[in-house]
Amino acid sequence: MRKDSIKNTRINSEVMKILAELIRSEIKDPRVPQFTSVTDAVVAPDLKTCKVWVSFLCDEDQEKDALKGLKSAEGFLRRELARQLNLRNTPELTFVADHSISYGNHMSSVIDRVAKEDAERRKSRGETDDDV
C-alpha cells in the first residue's frame, strides 16, 4: 500500500478517531490530562507502526509525564485498536507531542501585537487607513 493512497488516508483517519475517543474516555492514568487532543496519526504503509501526534493543555513537565502515561497505556490502546479495526497488523504506537497549536497561538499574538503597534504609529503620524 502506498503512503498517500486513499486506503492509507482512511486508516489514518480511523486510527486518529479511535485513539482520540479511547484517550478521552478510557485512559484513567492521572498523568494524562483530561484535555488531550490527538492532532494527527500516520500509519506506515506496511501497517507495522503508527506515529501519533498529541497536544496537551499543560506545561512542559506535565507534558513529559503525559507522554509517559500514554506510553504505559500503549498495550491497552493497541488491543482496543485491534478490536475496533479489521487490519492485517495492529500498528505499534509512538506518541509525539504536537506543539503546532501553541506555536500557532504564539504567532497569532505576535501578529496582533505588530498590528496594534502599526496602528499606533499611523495614528501618531496622523495617517488613516486610506493613506496606506
C-alpha positions, 0 to 999 in steps of 0.5 A, a space after each residue: 500500500 502506498 503512503 498517500 493512497 486513499 486506503 492509507 488516508 482512511 486508516 489514518 483517519 480511523 486510527 486518529 478517531 479511535 485513539 482520540 475517543 479511547 484517550 478521552 474516555 478510557 485512559 484513567 492514568 492521572 498523568 494524562 490530562 483530561 484535555 488531550 487532543 490527538 492532532 494527527 496519526 500516520 500509519 506506515 504503509 506496511 501497517 507495522 507502526 503508527 506515529 501519533 501526534 498529541 497536544 496537551 493543555 499543560 506545561 512542559 513537565 506535565 507534558 513529559 509525564 503525559 507522554 509517559 502515561 500514554 506510553 504505559 497505556 500503549 498495550 491497552 490502546 493497541 488491543 482496543 485498536 485491534 478490536 475496533 479495526 479489521 487490519 492485517 497488523 495492529 500498528 505499534 504506537 509512538 506518541 509525539 507531542 504536537 506543539 503546532 497549536 501553541 506555536 500557532 497561538 504564539 504567532 497569532 499574538 505576535 501578529 496582533 501585537 505588530 498590528 496594534 503597534 502599526 496602528 499606533 504609529 499611523 495614528 501618531 503620524 496622523 495617517 488613516 487607513 486610506 493613506 496606506 
